[in-house]
Amino acid sequence: MKRALFFICAWICTVTALVGIFVPVLPTTPLLLLATFLFAKSSPRYHAWIQQTRAYRRYVVPFKERGGLPLGQKLRIVALSFVVMGVSAGVVRVVYVWVILALVALWLLYLMFIRIPTVPKKADGQQ
């Protein structure tokens, strides 16, 4: 029963992370890390599979290898997220939605500039 629950949660995290590639407010890397952990606990086959996916290699591997994100990447994430949240706030015009967006913005700032370490940009120009 426990393995089945982990397996279901792993797929939810995987799908949400994949949506997060296109929706800047959703945290792709942490969700893929969580999905990988949950697959490791529930299915060796899917654990091996997720580690071979393009999304895992693009988002998780560099984060694991370097232990953080370069400042430029953090600034792009924050800028794009703030634009999307600003458009949402302008379209919706409901106070409680503004409060939620403000809390999400504060959480994003906390993650990017306090919780997630800033690492130097790679010398070869890649991030």
C-alpha positions as YAML, in Angstrom:
chain: A
units: angstrom
residues:
- id: 1
  name: MET
  ca: [0.00, 0.00, 0.00]
- id: 2
  name: LYS
  ca: [2.83, 2.39, 0.91]
- id: 3
  name: ARG
  ca: [4.66, 1.71, -2.36]
- id: 4
  name: ALA
  ca: [1.49, 2.35, -4.36]
- id: 5
  name: LEU
  ca: [0.95, 5.69, -2.61]
- id: 6
  name: PHE
  ca: [4.58, 6.70, -3.26]
- id: 7
  name: PHE
  ca: [4.18, 5.67, -6.90]
- id: 8
  name: ILE
  ca: [1.02, 7.75, -7.38]
- id: 9
  name: CYS
  ca: [2.60, 10.76, -5.65]
- id: 10
  name: ALA
  ca: [5.71, 10.37, -7.83]
- id: 11
  name: TRP
  ca: [3.61, 10.60, -10.98]
- id: 12
  name: ILE
  ca: [1.74, 13.64, -9.65]
- id: 13
  name: CYS
  ca: [5.08, 15.34, -8.93]
- id: 14
  name: THR
  ca: [6.43, 14.38, -12.36]
- id: 15
  name: VAL
  ca: [3.44, 15.73, -14.26]
- id: 16
  name: THR
  ca: [3.37, 18.92, -12.17]
- id: 17
  name: ALA
  ca: [7.12, 19.41, -12.75]
- id: 18
  name: LEU
  ca: [6.65, 19.02, -16.49]
- id: 19
  name: VAL
  ca: [3.91, 21.66, -16.41]
- id: 20
  name: GLY
  ca: [6.34, 23.77, -14.38]
- id: 21
  name: ILE
  ca: [8.72, 23.85, -17.34]
- id: 22
  name: PHE
  ca: [6.18, 26.09, -19.07]
- id: 23
  name: VAL
  ca: [4.57, 27.77, -16.05]
- id: 24
  name: PRO
  ca: [7.27, 29.72, -14.21]
- id: 25
  name: VAL
  ca: [5.57, 29.73, -10.80]
- id: 26
  name: LEU
  ca: [5.73, 25.92, -10.48]
- id: 27
  name: PRO
  ca: [9.09, 24.68, -9.15]
- id: 28
  name: THR
  ca: [10.38, 22.16, -11.71]
- id: 29
  name: THR
  ca: [13.63, 21.07, -10.05]
- id: 30
  name: PRO
  ca: [12.29, 20.40, -6.53]
- id: 31
  name: LEU
  ca: [9.32, 18.49, -7.93]
- id: 32
  name: LEU
  ca: [11.58, 16.34, -10.11]
- id: 33
  name: LEU
  ca: [13.82, 15.68, -7.10]
- id: 34
  name: LEU
  ca: [10.79, 14.64, -5.05]
- id: 35
  name: ALA
  ca: [9.49, 12.45, -7.90]
- id: 36
  name: THR
  ca: [12.88, 10.78, -8.17]
- id: 37
  name: PHE
  ca: [12.91, 10.07, -4.43]
- id: 38
  name: LEU
  ca: [9.36, 8.69, -4.54]
- id: 39
  name: PHE
  ca: [10.12, 6.50, -7.56]
- id: 40
  name: ALA
  ca: [13.21, 5.19, -5.73]
- id: 41
  name: LYS
  ca: [10.94, 4.11, -2.87]
- id: 42
  name: SER
  ca: [8.25, 2.61, -5.10]
- id: 43
  name: SER
  ca: [9.62, 1.42, -8.44]
- id: 44
  name: PRO
  ca: [13.25, 0.78, -9.44]
- id: 45
  name: ARG
  ca: [12.15, 0.69, -13.08]
- id: 46
  name: TYR
  ca: [10.61, 4.18, -13.01]
- id: 47
  name: HIS
  ca: [13.43, 5.50, -10.82]
- id: 48
  name: ALA
  ca: [15.88, 4.53, -13.58]
- id: 49
  name: TRP
  ca: [13.53, 5.94, -16.22]
- id: 50
  name: ILE
  ca: [13.14, 9.39, -14.64]
- id: 51
  name: GLN
  ca: [16.91, 9.75, -14.34]
- id: 52
  name: GLN
  ca: [17.18, 9.27, -18.09]
- id: 53
  name: THR
  ca: [14.57, 11.88, -19.03]
- id: 54
  name: ARG
  ca: [15.59, 15.11, -20.72]
- id: 55
  name: ALA
  ca: [13.88, 17.18, -18.01]
- id: 56
  name: TYR
  ca: [15.83, 15.44, -15.25]
- id: 57
  name: ARG
  ca: [19.14, 15.88, -17.08]
- id: 58
  name: ARG
  ca: [18.40, 19.53, -17.81]
- id: 59
  name: TYR
  ca: [17.03, 20.69, -14.45]
- id: 60
  name: VAL
  ca: [18.15, 18.29, -11.73]
- id: 61
  name: VAL
  ca: [21.61, 17.13, -12.76]
- id: 62
  name: PRO
  ca: [23.15, 20.64, -12.99]
- id: 63
  name: PHE
  ca: [21.53, 21.59, -9.68]
- id: 64
  name: LYS
  ca: [22.86, 18.45, -7.98]
- id: 65
  name: GLU
  ca: [26.34, 18.84, -9.48]
- id: 66
  name: ARG
  ca: [26.75, 22.53, -8.66]
- id: 67
  name: GLY
  ca: [24.63, 22.76, -5.50]
- id: 68
  name: GLY
  ca: [22.72, 25.87, -6.57]
- id: 69
  name: LEU
  ca: [21.86, 28.25, -9.40]
- id: 70
  name: PRO
  ca: [23.85, 31.04, -11.03]
- id: 71
  name: LEU
  ca: [22.63, 34.56, -10.25]
- id: 72
  name: GLY
  ca: [21.64, 35.23, -13.86]
- id: 73
  name: GLN
  ca: [19.39, 32.17, -13.94]
- id: 74
  name: LYS
  ca: [17.80, 33.16, -10.64]
- id: 75
  name: LEU
  ca: [17.11, 36.67, -11.94]
- id: 76
  name: ARG
  ca: [15.50, 35.28, -15.13]
- id: 77
  name: ILE
  ca: [13.30, 32.93, -13.09]
- id: 78
  name: VAL
  ca: [12.18, 35.74, -10.78]
- id: 79
  name: ALA
  ca: [11.62, 38.22, -13.64]
- id: 80
  name: LEU
  ca: [9.55, 35.80, -15.71]
- id: 81
  name: SER
  ca: [7.56, 34.70, -12.66]
- id: 82
  name: PHE
  ca: [6.84, 38.29, -11.67]
- id: 83
  name: VAL
  ca: [5.65, 39.12, -15.20]
- id: 84
  name: VAL
  ca: [3.29, 36.14, -15.19]
- id: 85
  name: MET
  ca: [2.00, 37.00, -11.69]
- id: 86
  name: GLY
  ca: [1.61, 40.67, -12.67]
- id: 87
  name: VAL
  ca: [-0.46, 39.75, -15.71]
- id: 88
  name: SER
  ca: [-2.55, 37.41, -13.54]
- id: 89
  name: ALA
  ca: [-3.12, 40.16, -10.97]
- id: 90
  name: GLY
  ca: [-4.09, 42.61, -13.70]
- id: 91
  name: VAL
  ca: [-6.53, 40.21, -15.32]
- id: 92
  name: VAL
  ca: [-8.18, 38.84, -12.18]
- id: 93
  name: ARG
  ca: [-8.48, 42.03, -10.07]
- id: 94
  name: VAL
  ca: [-9.65, 40.20, -6.95]
- id: 95
  name: VAL
  ca: [-8.03, 41.16, -3.66]
- id: 96
  name: TYR
  ca: [-7.59, 37.66, -2.24]
- id: 97
  name: VAL
  ca: [-5.91, 36.56, -5.49]
- id: 98
  name: TRP
  ca: [-3.53, 39.52, -5.12]
- id: 99
  name: VAL
  ca: [-2.74, 38.40, -1.58]
- id: 100
  name: ILE
  ca: [-2.03, 34.85, -2.77]
- id: 101
  name: LEU
  ca: [0.17, 36.14, -5.60]
- id: 102
  name: ALA
  ca: [2.04, 38.39, -3.17]
- id: 103
  name: LEU
  ca: [2.67, 35.42, -0.87]
- id: 104
  name: VAL
  ca: [3.86, 33.33, -3.81]
- id: 105
  name: ALA
  ca: [6.16, 36.20, -4.86]
- id: 106
  name: LEU
  ca: [7.62, 36.43, -1.35]
- id: 107
  name: TRP
  ca: [8.11, 32.66, -1.24]
- id: 108
  name: LEU
  ca: [9.87, 32.77, -4.61]
- id: 109
  name: LEU
  ca: [12.18, 35.56, -3.42]
- id: 110
  name: TYR
  ca: [12.95, 33.57, -0.26]
- id: 111
  name: LEU
  ca: [13.76, 30.45, -2.27]
- id: 112
  name: MET
  ca: [15.87, 32.21, -4.89]
- id: 113
  name: PHE
  ca: [17.89, 34.54, -2.70]
- id: 114
  name: ILE
  ca: [18.02, 32.88, 0.71]
- id: 115
  name: ARG
  ca: [17.33, 29.14, 0.48]
- id: 116
  name: ILE
  ca: [18.90, 28.13, -2.87]
- id: 117
  name: PRO
  ca: [22.65, 28.80, -2.97]
- id: 118
  name: THR
  ca: [24.03, 31.07, -5.67]
- id: 119
  name: VAL
  ca: [26.90, 29.46, -7.58]
- id: 120
  name: PRO
  ca: [29.28, 31.04, -10.09]
- id: 121
  name: LYS
  ca: [28.43, 30.84, -13.75]
- id: 122
  name: LYS
  ca: [30.39, 28.17, -15.62]
- id: 123
  name: ALA
  ca: [33.52, 29.50, -17.30]
- id: 124
  name: ASP
  ca: [32.54, 28.18, -20.75]
- id: 125
  name: GLY
  ca: [29.46, 30.43, -20.85]
- id: 126
  name: GLN
  ca: [26.95, 27.67, -20.11]
- id: 127
  name: GLN
  ca: [24.78, 27.69, -17.03]
...
